[in-house]
């Protein structure tokens, strides 16, 4: 399975919309900054047909240190999540 890097994404988008790579990079970075800012504020970002980016709070819990087998306390955390939209799900399953 091949992966697509941010540079690959920028190049592909630049070709599709006819912008320079630097203009496209600024646009992609602005999009990522907007997503990050909204999620830091605990707001959902819903892109209809693509999916929804959101955060969830994970409660503190106990775990095991795999090297020593001792119990450790894992603190609570806010985690980023993504729920796939109908359009993306259908496109991937074709």
N, C-alpha and C positions, 0 to 999 in steps of 0.2 A: 504494500500500500504506500503510495507516494504522499508526501505532505505538501501543502501549499504554504509558503512563507508569506510574511507581510509584503516583502518586496515583489513576490510573484503576483500577489493580489493587486498591488499598486500598478504593476505593469499591465496586467489584464484589463483593469478598469480604465487605465489611460488610453489603451488602444480602442476600447469599446466606445468611450465618450469623446475621443479626439482631443484630449487635453495633454499637456506635458506631464512628465513623471513628477516634477516638483509640485505642480498645481494639484495633481491627483494625490500626492503624498500629504499635502496640507489638508486636503479634504478628508482623506481617510483618518488622519490623526485627529482632526476635529470631531469626526464621528466617534472615534474611540474615547476621546476626552469627554464628549457628551454622555456616552453610555456610562463611563466611570463615575462622572459627577453625579448623575441621577442615582446610580446604585449606591454611592457613598451616602446619599441622602435618604436611602431606603425607599426609593421610588421605583416602580416598575417601568420598564421600557417595552412597549408593545409595538411590534412591527407586523402589521396585519399580513397574514399569509406566510410570514417567515418564522416568527416566534416571539417569545417574551423573555426578557432578561429581568431577573429579580434577585433579591437577597432573602436569606432565611437565617434565623438564629438557631444555633446548635447548642443544646444544653451541656453543662459540664458532665463529665462521666469518668469512670475508672477504666484504666487500660492496663496492659501488661508490658513491661520492658522486655522485648524479645531476647536480649542478651542475658539478663539476670533473672527474668521471671518475676521480678518484684512488681507489685501493684503501684501504679502511678496515677496521679490526678491529671486529667486532661481538661483544661479550662474551656469555658464557653467560647463560642466563636460565631462571627457572622460570615456566612459562606455565599458565594455567587452561584446562581443557578440559571438554567435555560430550559424553557419548555418549547418544544418544537411546534410550529404552526402547521395548519392543514396543508397549505400550499407547498411548503418545504417537504413535509412528510410524503406527499403524493409525488413530488418531483424525484425524490430519492428512491422511491419504491417502483419506479417505472422500469 
